[in-house]
Amino acid sequence: MKADPGNIVKLDKLKQLIGNDEEVLERYVGTFIQQNSEDIGRLRDQLEKKDWSFLKGIAHRMRSGFQLLELTAADDICRELEENSMNQAFHQHIPELIDQLDGIFQQIIQQLENNRTPKD
């Protein structure tokens, strides 16, 4: 599956949850970027270690943030990672899925950075 996220970042749901508080939004976006960047590295580490259970847990945790921002392409890949990690016949697909997720995440970062409120 080659996912093209297009203009995928949707902040409406998050803004509604935080009462349109720009400061909270800015902190959330920063944390989201940092945490998911680290998690993609962790996915690669667990792939190398062949720790499929831990890899599944990381992918599952990442889904909640992607769902909150309605990032369906990234969420779908994480779901596939969860499913493939528990089926040895599909382990060979995991490196490609991680690469796809990383590529989409880089686009997400770019869009989030472009949408950040400039500081005075």
C-alpha positions as CSV (number, residue, x, y, z in Angstrom):
1,M,0.0,0.0,0.0
2,K,1.5,3.3,-1.1
3,A,-0.3,6.0,0.9
4,D,-0.3,9.6,-0.3
5,P,-1.5,11.7,2.6
6,G,-2.0,14.9,0.6
7,N,-3.1,17.8,2.9
8,I,-3.9,15.4,5.8
9,V,-3.4,17.4,9.0
10,K,-6.7,18.2,10.5
11,L,-6.6,20.1,13.8
12,D,-10.3,20.8,14.2
13,K,-11.0,17.9,16.5
14,L,-8.0,18.7,18.7
15,K,-8.8,22.4,18.8
16,Q,-12.3,21.6,19.9
17,L,-11.0,19.3,22.7
18,I,-8.6,22.0,24.0
19,G,-11.0,24.9,23.6
20,N,-9.0,26.5,20.8
21,D,-6.2,27.3,23.2
22,E,-3.2,28.1,20.9
23,E,-0.6,27.6,23.6
24,V,-1.9,24.1,24.4
25,L,-2.1,23.4,20.7
26,E,1.5,24.4,20.2
27,R,2.7,22.2,23.1
28,Y,0.7,19.3,21.8
29,V,2.1,19.6,18.3
30,G,5.7,19.7,19.7
31,T,5.1,16.7,21.9
32,F,3.4,14.8,19.0
33,I,6.3,15.4,16.7
34,Q,8.9,14.5,19.3
35,Q,7.1,11.4,20.6
36,N,6.3,10.0,17.1
37,S,9.8,10.7,15.9
38,E,11.1,8.6,18.8
39,D,8.5,5.9,18.2
40,I,9.5,5.5,14.6
41,G,13.1,4.9,15.8
42,R,11.7,2.4,18.4
43,L,9.8,0.6,15.6
44,R,13.1,0.2,13.7
45,D,14.9,-1.0,16.8
46,Q,12.2,-3.6,17.6
47,L,12.3,-4.7,13.9
48,E,16.0,-5.3,14.2
49,K,15.5,-7.2,17.5
50,K,12.5,-9.1,16.0
51,D,10.5,-8.2,19.2
52,W,7.1,-8.4,17.4
53,S,5.1,-7.9,20.6
54,F,6.8,-4.7,21.5
55,L,6.7,-3.5,17.9
56,K,2.9,-4.1,18.0
57,G,2.6,-2.1,21.2
58,I,4.4,0.9,19.8
59,A,2.3,0.9,16.6
60,H,-0.9,0.7,18.7
61,R,0.2,3.6,20.9
62,M,1.0,5.7,17.9
63,R,-2.5,5.2,16.5
64,S,-4.2,7.3,19.2
65,G,-2.4,10.5,18.2
66,F,-2.9,9.8,14.5
67,Q,-6.6,9.3,15.1
68,L,-7.0,12.5,17.1
69,L,-5.6,14.4,14.1
70,E,-7.6,12.3,11.7
71,L,-4.4,11.1,10.0
72,T,-6.0,8.1,8.4
73,A,-3.0,7.1,6.2
74,A,-0.7,6.9,9.2
75,D,-3.3,5.2,11.3
76,D,-3.9,2.6,8.6
77,I,-0.2,1.8,8.4
78,C,0.0,1.5,12.2
79,R,-2.9,-0.9,12.1
80,E,-1.1,-3.0,9.4
81,L,2.0,-3.0,11.5
82,E,0.0,-4.3,14.5
83,E,-1.6,-7.0,12.4
84,N,1.6,-8.0,10.5
85,S,3.7,-8.1,13.7
86,M,1.6,-11.0,15.1
87,N,1.7,-13.1,11.9
88,Q,5.1,-14.5,11.0
89,A,4.0,-14.9,7.3
90,F,3.8,-11.1,7.0
91,H,6.9,-10.1,8.9
92,Q,8.7,-9.4,5.6
93,H,6.3,-6.5,5.0
94,I,7.1,-4.7,8.2
95,P,10.3,-2.8,7.0
96,E,8.4,-1.3,4.0
97,L,5.5,-0.3,6.3
98,I,7.9,1.4,8.7
99,D,9.5,3.3,5.7
100,Q,6.0,4.3,4.5
101,L,5.0,5.5,7.9
102,D,8.3,7.5,8.3
103,G,7.7,9.1,4.9
104,I,4.1,10.1,5.7
105,F,5.2,11.3,9.2
106,Q,7.8,13.6,7.5
107,Q,5.0,15.1,5.5
108,I,2.9,15.5,8.6
109,I,5.7,17.3,10.4
110,Q,6.1,19.7,7.4
111,Q,2.4,20.5,7.4
112,L,2.3,21.0,11.2
113,E,5.4,23.2,11.0
114,N,3.8,25.2,8.2
115,N,0.6,25.6,10.2
116,R,2.2,26.7,13.5
117,T,1.3,30.2,14.7
118,P,4.2,32.6,14.3
119,K,5.6,34.0,17.5
120,D,5.9,37.8,17.8
